[in-house]
Amino acid sequence: MIYAVIMSGGLGSRFWPKSRKGLPKQFLKIIGQKTMIENTVDRISTIIPKENICVVTNQNYVGIIKKLLGIDNKNIFKEPLNKETASCIGLAAVKLLKRTLRLLW
């Protein structure tokens, strides 16, 4: 089974002044009428089924991700701490490995 993982836990500090802690760049409508994260899901969903698209984020952004994307709760991975890219990828890998192993047993 193939999964897509979208990293969406950024704090909004690198795209300042447009992006802020309360509204980081992934939730901005930079191009067109959709947010960056919505555009990403649209692109990915042409090759990966939506039920296999996962988002890694922090607790503060879970609500907006649910509202924007309509992704199942089991596909939203909450980072316990914001430790940047490597820990984000590691968290997603562990969660998806556990899910895959449950399917095999």
C-alpha positions as CSV (number, residue, x, y, z in Angstrom):
1,M,0.0,0.0,0.0
2,I,1.3,3.5,-0.8
3,Y,0.8,6.5,1.4
4,A,1.5,10.2,0.9
5,V,2.6,12.2,3.9
6,I,2.2,16.0,4.0
7,M,4.2,17.8,6.6
8,S,2.1,20.7,7.9
9,G,3.3,21.6,11.3
10,G,5.2,24.8,10.5
11,L,4.9,27.7,12.8
12,G,4.6,30.5,10.2
13,S,8.0,32.1,10.9
14,R,9.6,31.7,7.5
15,F,7.1,33.4,5.3
16,W,6.6,36.5,7.5
17,P,4.8,38.9,7.3
18,K,2.1,37.0,5.4
19,S,2.5,33.9,7.5
20,R,2.1,33.9,11.3
21,K,1.8,31.5,14.2
22,G,-2.0,31.6,13.9
23,L,-2.0,31.2,10.1
24,P,1.1,29.7,8.7
25,K,1.8,29.5,5.0
26,Q,0.2,26.1,4.4
27,F,-3.2,27.7,5.2
28,L,-2.7,30.8,3.0
29,K,-4.3,31.2,-0.4
30,I,-1.1,32.1,-2.3
31,I,-2.2,31.0,-5.7
32,G,-5.9,30.9,-6.6
33,Q,-8.8,30.3,-4.3
34,K,-7.4,27.3,-2.4
35,T,-4.8,27.1,0.4
36,M,-1.4,25.7,-0.2
37,I,-2.3,22.5,1.6
38,E,-5.6,22.1,-0.3
39,N,-3.6,22.4,-3.6
40,T,-1.1,19.8,-2.4
41,V,-3.9,17.3,-1.6
42,D,-5.5,18.0,-4.9
43,R,-2.2,17.2,-6.7
44,I,-1.5,14.1,-4.7
45,S,-5.0,12.7,-4.9
46,T,-4.6,12.2,-8.7
47,I,-2.2,9.3,-7.9
48,I,-2.9,8.4,-4.2
49,P,-6.4,7.7,-2.9
50,K,-7.5,10.3,-0.4
51,E,-7.9,7.6,2.3
52,N,-4.1,7.1,2.0
53,I,-3.1,10.7,2.4
54,C,-1.8,11.6,5.8
55,V,-0.9,14.9,7.4
56,V,1.6,15.5,10.2
57,T,0.8,18.6,12.2
58,N,0.8,20.0,15.7
59,Q,-2.2,20.1,17.9
60,N,-3.0,23.8,17.1
61,Y,-3.7,23.0,13.5
62,V,-5.8,19.8,13.7
63,G,-9.1,21.6,13.5
64,I,-8.2,23.7,10.5
65,I,-6.8,20.6,8.7
66,K,-10.0,18.7,9.3
67,K,-12.1,21.6,8.1
68,L,-10.1,22.3,5.0
69,L,-9.3,18.7,3.9
70,G,-12.0,16.4,5.3
71,I,-9.3,13.9,6.1
72,D,-10.1,11.1,8.5
73,N,-8.8,11.5,12.1
74,K,-6.7,8.4,11.7
75,N,-4.7,10.1,9.0
76,I,-3.9,13.2,11.0
77,F,-0.7,12.6,13.0
78,K,-0.2,15.0,15.9
79,E,3.4,15.9,16.7
80,P,4.0,15.8,20.4
81,L,6.8,18.4,20.0
82,N,7.8,20.6,17.1
83,K,11.3,19.2,16.3
84,E,11.4,19.9,12.5
85,T,11.5,17.6,9.5
86,A,13.3,14.4,10.6
87,S,11.1,13.8,13.6
88,C,8.0,14.6,11.5
89,I,9.0,11.9,9.0
90,G,9.9,9.5,11.7
91,L,6.5,9.9,13.4
92,A,4.7,9.3,10.2
93,A,6.9,6.2,9.4
94,V,6.3,4.6,12.8
95,K,2.5,5.3,12.6
96,L,2.2,3.9,9.1
97,L,4.4,0.9,9.9
98,K,2.1,0.0,12.9
99,R,-1.0,0.4,10.6
100,T,0.5,-1.8,7.9
101,L,1.5,-4.5,10.4
102,R,-2.0,-4.5,11.9
103,L,-3.4,-5.1,8.3
104,L,-1.0,-8.0,7.8
105,W,-2.0,-9.8,11.1
